[in-house]
Amino acid sequence: MFVFSNLLTAIAEVLRWVLNIFMWIVIARAILSWVSPDPYNPIVRFVHNITEPVLYQIRKRIPINFGGIDFSPILVLLAVIFLQRFVVQSLYELALSLR
């Protein structure tokens, strides 16, 4: 069972890293929206291409835009924090219980 426990620990760790990186990319996207960056800059395009599918789905389902302020990045950040606290932590605890 220790092999399955190690597998779950590894999956939890990778998921934690992916969610953390995605959270920082969403924060970068929010900061970029405050300035007028060059849309042809490869970094700006990368950040936009990574975050837009998720933000678009949030905007489509929950149209909350008060006074020109887009709250979809906040909802995405809350979802990432929820996934980190619930899913990743559950995987860690399940792995510990299998040892």
Stockholm file with secondary structure:
# STOCKHOLM 1.0

chainA/1-99         MFVFSNLLTAIAEVLRWVLNIFMWIVIARAILSWVSPDPYNPIVRFVHNITEPVLYQIRKRIPINFGGIDFSPILVLLAVIFLQRFVVQSLYELALSLR
#=GR chainA/1-99 SS CHHHHHHHHHHHHHHHHHHHHHHHHHHHHHHHHHSCCCTTCHHHHHHHHHHHHHHHHHHHHSCCEETTEECHHHHHHHHHHHHIIIIIHHHHHHHHHTC
#=GC SS_cons        CHHHHHHHHHHHHHHHHHHHHHHHHHHHHHHHHHSCCCTTCHHHHHHHHHHHHHHHHHHHHSCCEETTEECHHHHHHHHHHHHIIIIIHHHHHHHHHTC
//
